[in-house]
């Protein structure tokens, strides 16, 4: 009997220990094996004294983290606020810190583009304290990936994993140099996958709650197998420090970029020349879509691959090269990953039915900034319509400047229309409802169209706002006599 009791006791104890081990993982072996492949990166940039807008710290003066860096980072000769510095502007060195990891035993290292951007000198310190000057092989700002190299061989390298098999809730480990503290290890879980961030169209970020701070940028994110699944790139913070939300670039995206950088020194991406937005529930109803999916096309660049393929504003792209487009954020990634010159099929939704088109992928040009200023004459104001919109017809000069043949200018907004996020200065180009899109030419035509819908109807407006076009949905119309 005692033997039976002892057997069950030790079995229970063994299962308890196993459960504890599963709940509280041990990272020591992972860190011992993979830590030597993680490096510290410090950069120096010479800022000329006549550049009065230059900051010696990686934060603006109104950023709360600026004060932290001002107090604890060593000041360089000639920096503003340095004791005994001459009154006249002088050159000074701006220094920044980051992390990276070795992907080639012959000295190739991956990091973030923003870590090495504009650096005059890059210094890499290995885990064994050896230091080497590095050169930039290539950098891609769109994905924030940079490939650098040091002249040494026989280095330890990381093992690469597959981010597609990561699961939300899975343990992950970050190793880097936050605030210059080498080989700092933090752990957390995968909070979400495929995150889209503003102005980041080509990266489906991995979100984690592993502690990431300034200096961790460019460092690896490991799974529990000791494989790199991402590159720590950004944090969401109101203070400049960690607040529980960090973002990593999936390693498969990074390795594709580094392969192109190593071969060509630059990254080539596909484009089709469309402006898109997310398909909301209301927008899907207006288009007559059976479910909320796809990327709604707001505008087409004239002469672009999409224009030549016959894609039109108001179309909804459902599939690209046979792959479903579930959300609008997926389309730029699919197109960008396609080699320019490739002919692919695109399935669109137009006027209540699907249609297949073929498009030859173009190439994204170098980034450029377009600024357009100028004022248009104020048109004659009209009375508010059923929606509470005060509209006026465009002048010939306005149509020419906007390169449109029709449309109504929003002069003022009252009542129900305010809930659709319309703004004075918007130009209404078309009205979409029940799967039918109608181009708007005159106020009389627009007001007549509104009489065809009852109070329960939802309508969608294609609106021109500055240099972009967007769809805005108005839920529920006021009574035909007005609110």
SVG drawing of the C-alpha trace seen along z (x, -y; Angstrom):
<svg xmlns="http://www.w3.org/2000/svg" viewBox="-41 -84 80 86">
<polyline fill="none" stroke="black" stroke-width="0.4" points="0.0,0.0 2.8,-2.4 4.5,-1.6 1.3,-2.5 0.9,-5.8 4.5,-6.6 4.1,-5.9 1.1,-8.2 2.9,-10.9 6.0,-11.0 3.9,-10.8 1.9,-13.9 5.1,-15.7 6.6,-15.0 3.5,-16.3 3.4,-19.4 7.1,-20.1 6.4,-19.6 3.4,-22.0 5.5,-24.6 8.2,-24.3 5.7,-24.8 4.3,-27.9 7.7,-29.4 10.2,-28.7 13.9,-28.7 15.7,-31.0 19.3,-30.3 20.2,-27.8 18.8,-30.0 20.7,-33.0 24.0,-31.0 23.8,-29.6 22.4,-32.6 23.7,-35.6 27.2,-35.6 25.6,-36.3 24.0,-39.6 26.1,-42.8 26.1,-46.3 26.1,-49.0 27.2,-52.6 27.2,-55.3 28.7,-58.7 27.5,-61.6 29.3,-64.9 26.8,-67.7 28.0,-71.0 27.7,-74.0 25.8,-76.1 23.0,-73.5 21.1,-75.1 18.2,-72.7 20.3,-69.7 19.8,-67.8 22.6,-65.9 20.0,-63.5 17.7,-61.0 14.6,-62.9 13.1,-66.3 13.3,-68.8 9.5,-68.5 9.9,-64.7 9.9,-63.6 12.8,-61.3 14.9,-64.3 15.4,-65.3 16.6,-61.8 19.2,-61.8 20.3,-65.3 21.1,-64.4 22.7,-61.0 24.3,-61.0 27.9,-62.5 28.0,-65.9 30.4,-66.4 32.5,-69.4 30.6,-72.1 27.2,-70.7 24.6,-73.3 24.8,-73.6 28.4,-72.4 30.3,-74.4 33.1,-76.6 32.0,-76.1 32.7,-79.1 29.8,-81.3 30.2,-80.7 28.6,-77.6 31.0,-74.6 30.9,-71.1 30.0,-68.4 29.5,-64.6 26.0,-63.2 26.1,-59.6 23.4,-56.9 23.1,-53.3 21.5,-50.3 21.7,-46.5 22.2,-43.9 22.8,-40.2 25.2,-38.2 23.7,-36.4 26.9,-35.5 30.1,-34.1 32.1,-36.4 30.8,-39.5 27.3,-40.3 25.0,-41.8 21.4,-42.8 20.0,-45.9 17.5,-48.7 18.0,-51.3 17.3,-54.1 20.1,-52.8 22.8,-53.5 21.1,-56.2 23.3,-59.2 26.2,-57.7 29.7,-58.9 31.1,-56.0 29.6,-52.7 31.3,-50.7 30.3,-47.1 31.1,-45.6 30.9,-41.8 29.9,-39.8 33.6,-39.1 34.3,-42.9 36.1,-43.0 35.3,-46.1 35.2,-46.6 34.3,-49.4 31.5,-48.5 30.4,-49.6 26.8,-49.8 26.1,-47.2 22.6,-48.6 19.7,-50.1 15.9,-50.1 13.9,-52.7 10.5,-51.3 11.1,-48.2 13.7,-49.8 16.2,-47.1 20.0,-47.6 22.8,-45.2 26.2,-46.1 29.6,-44.2 32.7,-44.0 36.0,-42.6 36.3,-39.4 35.5,-35.7 34.6,-32.8 31.8,-34.6 28.9,-32.9 25.6,-33.3 21.9,-33.1 19.5,-30.4 16.5,-31.7 12.9,-30.6 9.5,-30.8 7.3,-33.7 4.3,-32.3 4.1,-29.5 4.3,-31.8 1.2,-31.7 -0.3,-34.6 0.5,-33.9 3.8,-32.2 6.9,-33.1 9.5,-35.2 12.9,-36.6 14.6,-39.9 18.4,-40.4 19.9,-43.9 21.6,-47.0 18.9,-49.2 20.4,-52.5 23.8,-51.0 23.6,-48.1 25.1,-45.2 23.4,-41.8 20.3,-42.7 17.7,-39.9 14.0,-40.5 11.1,-38.1 7.4,-38.3 4.7,-36.9 3.5,-37.4 0.6,-39.9 -0.6,-39.9 0.6,-39.2 0.3,-41.0 -0.1,-44.5 -0.3,-47.4 1.3,-50.7 0.8,-54.2 3.2,-54.8 4.4,-51.2 2.8,-49.5 5.2,-46.7 5.7,-45.1 3.2,-42.8 4.6,-43.6 4.8,-41.1 3.5,-42.8 5.0,-41.7 5.1,-42.8 8.8,-42.0 10.5,-45.0 12.1,-47.0 13.7,-50.4 16.0,-52.8 19.1,-50.8 17.2,-47.6 16.4,-48.7 17.9,-46.2 18.2,-43.4 16.7,-39.9 13.5,-38.5 13.8,-34.7 11.2,-32.0 11.7,-29.3 13.6,-27.1 16.4,-29.8 15.4,-30.9 15.2,-34.5 11.6,-35.3 11.9,-39.1 13.9,-42.3 12.9,-44.6 12.1,-47.9 9.5,-50.1 7.7,-50.8 4.5,-52.5 5.2,-55.0 4.1,-58.3 7.2,-58.6 10.0,-57.5 10.4,-54.3 8.7,-50.8 5.0,-50.7 4.2,-47.1 3.7,-47.4 6.6,-46.6 6.8,-45.8 9.2,-43.5 9.8,-43.0 9.2,-39.4 12.6,-37.7 11.3,-36.4 10.6,-40.0 14.0,-41.1 15.9,-38.2 14.2,-38.9 15.3,-42.6 18.9,-41.7 19.2,-39.3 18.4,-42.1 20.7,-44.5 23.5,-42.0 23.0,-41.3 22.1,-44.8 22.6,-47.3 18.9,-48.3 15.4,-46.8 13.1,-46.5 9.3,-46.5 6.2,-46.1 3.5,-48.7 0.2,-49.0 -0.6,-52.7 -3.8,-52.7 -4.9,-54.6 -6.9,-52.2 -8.8,-52.1 -10.3,-49.5 -13.7,-48.1 -15.9,-48.7 -19.3,-47.0 -21.1,-50.0 -18.9,-50.3 -19.5,-46.6 -23.2,-47.2 -23.0,-50.2 -21.0,-48.2 -23.3,-45.2 -20.5,-43.0 -21.6,-39.7 -19.0,-40.2 -16.6,-42.7 -13.3,-42.1 -10.9,-43.5 -9.3,-46.8 -11.5,-49.6 -9.9,-51.6 -10.2,-55.4 -8.1,-56.6 -6.0,-55.5 -2.7,-57.0 -3.0,-58.0 -0.9,-55.8 -0.1,-53.4 -0.3,-49.5 -3.7,-49.6 -4.9,-52.2 -3.7,-50.2 -5.3,-47.1 -8.7,-48.7 -9.1,-49.1 -11.4,-52.0 -12.2,-54.1 -14.9,-52.3 -13.6,-48.8 -12.8,-46.5 -9.8,-44.3 -10.7,-40.8 -7.7,-38.7 -4.2,-39.4 -2.3,-36.7 -4.7,-34.1 -4.3,-35.2 -7.3,-36.6 -7.1,-40.2 -8.9,-40.1 -7.9,-43.6 -6.6,-46.6 -3.2,-46.4 -2.5,-43.1 -2.5,-44.4 0.6,-46.6 2.6,-43.7 1.4,-41.3 2.1,-43.9 5.4,-45.0 6.7,-41.4 6.0,-40.8 8.9,-41.3 8.4,-44.3 7.5,-43.2 5.5,-40.2 2.0,-39.7 -0.5,-38.7 -4.3,-38.3 -6.5,-40.6 -10.0,-39.8 -12.2,-42.9 -15.8,-43.6 -17.6,-46.0 -21.3,-46.8 -22.4,-43.8 -20.2,-41.2 -16.7,-39.9 -14.4,-40.5 -10.9,-39.2 -8.2,-41.5 -4.5,-41.1 -1.9,-43.7 1.8,-44.0 3.5,-45.0 5.5,-48.3 8.3,-49.3 8.1,-51.7 10.2,-54.8 12.4,-56.6 10.6,-58.4 9.7,-61.9 7.7,-64.6 5.1,-66.6 3.9,-69.9 1.1,-71.9 0.0,-75.3 -2.5,-77.8 -6.0,-79.1 -9.1,-78.6 -11.8,-81.3 -14.7,-80.7 -17.7,-79.4 -21.3,-80.7 -22.8,-79.1 -25.9,-77.0 -28.5,-76.1 -28.1,-73.0 -29.5,-69.8 -31.2,-66.9 -27.8,-65.7 -27.1,-69.0 -24.4,-69.8 -23.9,-73.2 -22.5,-72.5 -21.4,-74.4 -20.4,-73.4 -16.7,-73.5 -15.5,-76.3 -13.7,-75.5 -10.4,-76.5 -11.0,-74.2 -11.8,-71.3 -8.6,-71.9 -6.5,-72.0 -8.1,-68.9 -8.1,-67.1 -11.7,-66.1 -14.8,-66.6 -17.3,-67.1 -17.9,-67.1 -19.3,-69.3 -17.3,-71.4 -18.4,-71.0 -18.7,-74.6 -20.3,-73.8 -21.5,-70.7 -24.5,-70.4 -26.5,-67.6 -26.1,-64.0 -23.2,-64.6 -20.9,-65.5 -20.9,-61.9 -19.4,-60.8 -16.2,-62.8 -16.8,-65.1 -14.9,-68.4 -15.3,-71.8 -13.1,-71.8 -13.8,-68.1 -15.0,-67.5 -17.8,-64.9 -17.1,-63.0 -19.6,-60.2 -22.4,-58.5 -22.5,-54.8 -25.4,-52.8 -27.0,-49.4 -23.9,-48.4 -24.4,-51.3 -21.9,-54.3 -23.1,-57.6 -20.7,-60.4 -21.8,-63.7 -22.0,-66.7 -24.4,-69.3 -26.1,-70.1 -29.5,-69.5 -28.5,-66.0 -27.0,-65.1 -30.1,-66.4 -32.4,-64.4 -30.4,-61.2 -30.9,-61.7 -34.7,-61.6 -34.4,-58.0 -33.4,-56.7 -35.4,-56.2 -34.3,-56.9 -32.8,-53.4 -30.5,-53.7 -26.7,-53.9 -24.9,-55.8 -21.2,-56.1 -19.5,-59.1 -16.2,-59.1 -14.5,-62.3 -11.4,-64.1 -9.4,-65.6 -6.3,-67.4 -4.2,-65.0 -6.0,-61.8 -9.5,-60.3 -11.4,-58.4 -14.7,-56.7 -16.9,-58.0 -20.1,-56.3 -23.2,-58.1 -25.3,-55.7 -29.0,-56.4 -30.4,-59.4 -32.5,-62.1 -36.2,-62.4 -36.7,-63.9 -38.1,-67.0 -34.9,-67.5 -33.9,-66.9"/>
</svg>
